[in-house]
Amino acid sequence: MKKPELLAPAGNLDILKIAFLYGADAVYCGTPDFAMRSRVGFDLATLKEGIDYTHSIGKKIYVTINAFPHSDQIAKLRRHIPKIIAQGPDALIIADPGVLAFAHERYPKMPIHLSTQANTTNYLAASFWKKQGVKRIVLARELNLTNIKMIKSKAKVSLECFVHGAMCMAYSGRCQISNYMVGRDPNQGQCIQACRFKYKMYALEEEYRPGQVYPILEDESGSYILNSKDLCMIEHIPDLINAGIGSFKIEGRLKTEYYVATIIRAYRDAIDLFFLDPKLYKKSRTALKKELSKASNRGFTTGFFLEKPTKDSNNYQSSKATSEWGYIGRVIGYDDKRKRLKFEVKNYLPVNSKIEIITPRRSDDPIVKNPSTVIKKLYRDDLQIETAHAGNIVEIPFTRFVPKDSFVRVKLI
């Protein structure tokens, strides 16, 4: 049994480095042109730096060109693809068949991964794409484990699946609500996430029984009928592997460095624990899921993997991603002589706050416990203070060494 690849989102160069520091095997990223996230923080220069860094540590990086361009954009696309390939990525992630054909014909040695936007749901389609030169298929999210296993068996192609993160209400992300409402095309990376909006719906009237009205207002605050809970498969690592999934993909190119670090380290621990000792992994699943809940989320669902989603797969109360813990700072250094931890504060932080520290993954430790404390003293420029605010550089007494680029979170509730 081969370890699956753990694939992390990288919205910018800093998050790319954090993803690897916390245990990712590979990252996926893109520039604003022809990617499904037009607000990412890469340009050609930082992409090149990211690719060079990735290869220097023996990891892989895949670049997205997975939007659906219109005909008047093809000339720009023809100029864009050679520029991306010149940077040296390990693969391109493509959805549009015309874009795929163009890239494969002109650059046959460049591996191509088929985006989930291509909606691959069966082994006939997977076999077809394999014949077109696709090396890996990112399957549609609407598949259960039995269907995934069948595709792997029949098509014999490398498979990648999303295993954690925000779920789109549309079929494999092919949504048009944003385009309809404000003219921003989700299939060209401009989604406004209309599925997270609050809607007020007062009644439903059937076509064939005019006047017979069905009230559907849930409460005075409105309804979030399109708002899916977040996908979470950390309790089902063996099932994913047995289905033939070779790459576990984490959603979140618009997420923070803290979010990516937390999620990646938890899945790194889960995968490594399973391969070290399946019984130990089984015992640790609850703790690992609890760790994931300490990053912002909308509640968790297993999506389509185990059964068809039910009403319990949606969060009807709020679309806001929340947690009992909040990101409060990033470690700058540790003063071993004075036993003080130094970090930059990202939000309001008073004395007597309970904190936990998320440290980078160590290869010799399959699961890391988070050091914690209650802040009794808080220093800024060696002056004791009662509260700190965003942008402050502070120190707190801490007896244990903490490496740079660890993350500090605070108990909110």
C-alpha positions in Angstrom: 0.0 0.0 0.0 1.5 3.3 -1.1 1.2 6.5 0.9 -1.0 9.0 -0.8 0.3 12.4 -1.8 -0.9 15.2 0.5 -1.7 18.2 -1.7 -2.0 21.7 -0.2 -3.4 24.9 -1.6 -1.0 27.8 -1.9 -2.6 31.3 -2.3 0.8 33.0 -2.2 4.5 32.3 -1.8 4.4 32.5 2.0 1.6 30.0 2.3 3.4 27.7 -0.2 6.4 27.6 2.2 4.2 27.1 5.2 2.4 24.2 3.6 5.6 22.3 3.1 6.9 23.2 6.6 3.7 21.6 8.0 3.9 18.4 6.0 2.6 18.8 2.4 4.1 16.6 -0.3 3.0 19.0 -3.1 1.1 22.3 -3.6 -1.2 23.6 -6.3 -1.3 27.3 -7.1 -1.9 29.7 -10.0 -1.7 33.2 -11.3 -4.9 35.3 -11.7 -5.0 34.6 -15.4 -7.1 31.5 -16.4 -7.3 30.1 -12.9 -10.4 29.4 -10.8 -9.2 31.8 -8.2 -8.5 35.2 -9.7 -7.5 36.7 -6.3 -4.4 34.6 -5.7 -1.1 36.2 -4.8 1.2 34.9 -7.5 2.6 36.6 -10.5 5.2 35.1 -12.8 8.2 36.2 -10.7 6.8 34.8 -7.4 5.6 31.7 -9.2 9.1 31.1 -10.4 10.5 31.6 -6.9 7.9 29.2 -5.6 8.7 26.6 -8.1 12.4 26.9 -7.5 11.9 26.6 -3.7 9.6 23.6 -4.1 12.1 21.7 -6.2 15.0 22.7 -3.9 13.3 20.7 -1.1 12.4 17.8 -3.3 8.6 18.5 -3.5 6.2 19.1 -6.3 4.1 22.0 -7.5 1.1 22.0 -9.9 -0.1 25.2 -11.6 -3.8 25.8 -12.4 -5.0 26.9 -15.9 -8.5 25.5 -15.2 -10.8 28.3 -16.2 -13.1 28.0 -19.2 -11.9 30.7 -21.6 -14.0 32.3 -24.3 -12.9 32.6 -27.9 -11.8 36.2 -27.5 -9.4 35.1 -24.8 -7.6 32.4 -26.8 -4.9 34.7 -28.1 -4.0 35.7 -24.5 -4.1 32.0 -23.5 -1.7 31.0 -26.2 0.8 33.6 -24.8 0.1 32.6 -21.2 0.7 28.9 -21.3 4.3 29.1 -22.6 5.1 31.6 -19.9 3.9 29.2 -17.2 5.7 26.2 -18.6 8.9 28.2 -18.8 8.8 28.4 -15.0 9.1 24.6 -14.7 6.0 23.3 -12.9 5.6 19.6 -12.3 2.1 19.6 -14.0 -0.6 21.8 -15.3 -4.2 21.5 -14.0 -6.6 22.0 -16.9 -10.4 21.7 -17.3 -11.2 22.8 -20.8 -10.7 20.2 -23.5 -9.4 22.8 -26.0 -6.9 24.2 -23.6 -5.8 20.6 -22.8 -5.3 19.8 -26.5 -3.4 23.0 -27.1 -1.0 22.3 -24.2 -0.5 18.6 -24.9 0.1 19.1 -28.6 2.7 21.8 -28.1 4.3 20.6 -24.9 3.8 16.8 -24.9 6.4 16.3 -22.1 4.5 18.5 -19.7 2.2 16.4 -17.4 -1.4 17.4 -17.4 -3.8 16.9 -14.5 -7.5 17.1 -15.4 -9.4 19.5 -13.1 -12.4 18.5 -11.1 -14.2 21.2 -13.2 -14.2 18.7 -16.0 -16.8 16.6 -14.1 -15.3 13.2 -14.5 -17.8 10.8 -13.0 -17.2 7.4 -14.7 -14.5 5.1 -16.0 -15.4 5.6 -19.6 -14.7 9.4 -19.3 -11.5 8.6 -17.3 -10.3 6.3 -20.0 -11.1 8.9 -22.6 -9.0 11.6 -20.8 -6.2 9.2 -20.3 -6.0 8.6 -24.1 -5.9 12.4 -24.5 -2.6 12.5 -22.5 -3.9 13.2 -19.0 -1.7 11.8 -16.3 -4.0 12.4 -13.4 -7.7 13.0 -13.0 -9.1 15.2 -10.2 -12.5 13.4 -9.9 -15.8 15.1 -9.6 -16.9 15.6 -6.0 -20.2 13.8 -6.6 -18.7 10.3 -6.4 -18.9 7.7 -3.7 -16.0 5.4 -2.7 -17.4 2.4 -4.7 -17.5 4.5 -7.9 -14.1 5.8 -7.3 -12.7 2.3 -6.8 -14.4 1.2 -10.1 -12.8 4.1 -12.0 -9.4 3.2 -10.6 -9.8 -0.5 -11.5 -11.2 0.1 -15.1 -9.3 3.2 -16.2 -6.0 2.5 -14.4 -5.1 6.2 -14.1 -3.8 8.3 -11.2 -6.7 9.7 -9.2 -6.9 12.8 -7.0 -9.8 13.8 -4.8 -10.7 16.7 -2.5 -10.8 15.3 1.0 -11.2 18.5 3.1 -12.5 22.1 2.7 -15.3 24.2 1.5 -17.9 22.5 -0.7 -19.6 24.2 -3.6 -23.3 23.7 -4.0 -23.1 23.4 -7.8 -22.1 20.3 -9.8 -18.3 20.0 -9.3 -18.1 23.7 -9.0 -19.9 24.5 -12.3 -22.0 27.3 -10.9 -23.7 30.3 -12.5 -25.4 32.1 -9.6 -22.6 34.6 -9.3 -22.7 35.3 -13.0 -26.5 35.7 -12.9 -26.5 38.1 -9.9 -23.5 40.4 -10.6 -22.0 39.3 -13.9 -18.9 37.7 -12.3 -18.3 34.4 -14.0 -17.4 31.6 -11.4 -16.0 29.5 -14.2 -13.4 32.1 -14.9 -12.2 32.5 -11.4 -14.5 35.4 -10.3 -17.0 33.7 -8.0 -18.6 35.9 -5.3 -19.7 32.8 -3.3 -23.4 33.5 -3.6 -24.1 30.1 -2.1 -22.9 31.6 1.3 -25.4 34.5 1.1 -28.4 34.7 3.4 -31.7 34.4 1.4 -35.2 35.5 2.5 -37.8 33.1 1.0 -41.4 33.5 2.1 -43.3 30.9 0.1 -43.3 28.4 -2.6 -46.3 28.1 -5.0 -46.7 25.1 -7.2 -47.5 25.6 -10.9 -50.5 23.3 -11.1 -52.2 24.4 -7.9 -52.2 28.2 -8.0 -53.0 29.9 -4.7 -51.8 26.9 -2.7 -48.8 28.4 -0.9 -46.1 26.5 1.1 -44.3 28.8 3.6 -40.6 28.1 3.6 -39.2 31.0 5.8 -37.1 29.2 8.4 -36.9 32.2 10.9 -36.7 35.9 11.0 -33.0 35.9 10.1 -33.5 34.2 6.7 -32.2 31.0 5.3 -28.9 29.6 4.0 -30.3 26.8 1.8 -27.3 26.7 -0.5 -24.7 26.6 2.3 -22.9 23.2 2.5 -20.9 22.2 5.5 -17.2 21.7 4.9 -15.9 18.4 3.6 -13.9 16.4 6.2 -12.6 12.9 5.6 -9.9 12.6 8.3 -11.7 9.8 10.0 -11.8 7.7 6.7 -8.1 7.7 5.6 -8.1 3.9 5.0 -11.3 4.0 2.9 -9.8 6.7 0.7 -6.6 4.8 0.2 -8.4 1.5 -0.5 -10.6 3.2 -3.1 -7.4 4.0 -5.1 -7.1 7.7 -4.4 -3.4 8.6 -4.9 -3.5 12.3 -4.0 -5.5 13.8 -1.1 -6.3 17.4 -2.0 -7.1 20.1 0.5 -9.3 23.0 -0.7 -8.4 26.6 0.3 -6.4 28.8 -2.0 -8.1 31.8 -0.4 -7.4 30.6 3.2 -4.9 32.0 5.7 -1.5 30.6 6.4 -2.8 29.5 9.9 -5.6 27.5 8.3 -3.4 25.8 5.8 -0.9 24.9 8.5 -3.5 23.5 10.9 -5.3 21.4 8.2 -2.1 20.1 6.5 -0.5 19.1 9.8 -3.6 17.2 10.9 -3.8 15.2 7.7 -0.1 14.6 7.7 -0.4 13.1 11.2 -3.4 11.0 10.1 -1.7 9.6 7.1 1.6 8.8 8.9 -0.2 7.4 11.9 -2.2 5.0 9.7 1.0 3.7 8.0 2.8 3.5 11.3 0.1 1.7 13.1 -3.6 1.4 11.9 -4.8 0.8 15.5 -3.0 4.0 16.7 -4.6 6.0 13.8 -8.0 4.6 14.8 -7.6 5.7 18.4 -6.4 9.2 17.3 -9.2 10.0 14.8 -11.4 11.9 17.3 -8.5 14.0 18.4 -7.4 14.7 14.9 -10.9 15.8 13.9 -11.0 18.0 17.0 -7.8 19.6 15.8 -9.4 20.4 12.5 -12.4 22.0 14.2 -9.9 24.6 15.7 -9.6 26.1 12.3 -12.5 28.1 10.9 -15.2 25.8 9.5 -19.0 25.6 8.8 -19.4 22.2 10.4 -18.3 19.0 8.8 -19.7 16.5 6.3 -18.3 13.5 4.4 -19.9 14.8 1.2 -20.7 12.1 -1.3 -18.0 9.7 -0.3 -20.1 7.5 2.0 -23.7 8.3 1.1 -25.7 10.9 -0.7 -25.7 14.2 1.2 -28.8 14.8 3.3 -30.2 17.9 4.9 -27.6 17.4 7.7 -24.9 18.1 5.1 -25.9 21.8 5.1 -25.5 24.6 7.6 -28.8 26.4 7.6 -27.9 28.8 10.5 -25.0 30.7 9.2 -22.5 30.8 6.3 -19.8 32.3 8.4 -16.9 29.9 9.1 -16.3 29.9 12.8 -14.4 28.0 15.6 -14.0 28.1 19.3 -10.4 29.1 18.6 -9.0 32.0 16.7 -5.7 32.8 15.0 -3.9 35.3 17.1 -0.2 35.3 16.0 2.8 34.0 14.3 6.0 33.2 16.1 9.0 35.3 15.3 11.5 33.8 17.7 12.3 32.3 21.1 14.6 33.9 23.7 16.2 30.9 25.4 18.0 33.0 28.1 14.9 34.8 29.3 12.5 32.0 28.3 10.2 34.2 26.3 8.2 33.5 23.2 8.1 36.4 20.7 5.3 36.7 18.1 3.4 39.2 16.0 -0.2 39.7 17.1 -3.0 39.5 14.5 -5.9 40.6 16.7 -6.9 41.8 20.1 -5.1 39.8 22.8 -5.6 40.5 26.6 -3.8 39.1 29.5 -5.3 35.9 30.9 -6.1 34.6 27.4 -5.7 30.8 27.0 -3.5 30.0 24.0 -2.2 27.0 22.1 0.8 26.8 19.8 0.8 24.9 16.5 4.4 23.9 15.6 5.8 22.7 12.3 5.7 19.0 11.6 8.8 17.0 12.6 9.5 13.9 10.5 10.5 11.9 13.5 7.3 12.5 15.4 4.1 11.1 13.8 1.8 13.3 16.0 2.7 16.5 17.8 1.0 17.7 20.9 0.2 21.4 21.0 1.9 23.3 23.9 -0.5 25.6 25.7 -0.6 28.2 28.5 -2.6 31.0 30.0 -0.9 34.3 29.4 -0.2 35.9 32.8 2.4 38.4 31.6 2.5 40.2 28.3 5.4 42.4 27.1 5.9 44.9 24.4 9.3 46.5 24.0 10.1 45.1 27.4 7.3 47.0 29.0 4.6 44.9 30.7 1.1 45.6 29.1 -2.4 44.3 29.7 -3.6 44.1 26.1 -2.0 43.8 22.6 -3.5 44.7 19.3 -3.1 43.7 15.6 0.5 44.5 14.4 2.0 44.5 17.9 5.2 42.5 18.5 4.9 40.9 21.9 6.7 38.5 24.2 5.2 36.1 26.8 7.0 33.9 29.4 7.2 30.4 28.0 9.5 27.6 29.3 9.5 25.5 26.2 11.4 26.3 22.9 9.1 27.0 20.0 10.4 27.2 16.4 9.9 30.2 14.2 6.8 30.1 12.0 4.7 28.3 14.6 1.2 29.7 15.0 -0.5 30.9 18.2 -4.2 30.5 18.6 -6.5 31.8 21.4 -9.5 30.3 23.0 -12.5 32.5 22.1 -15.4 30.7 23.9 
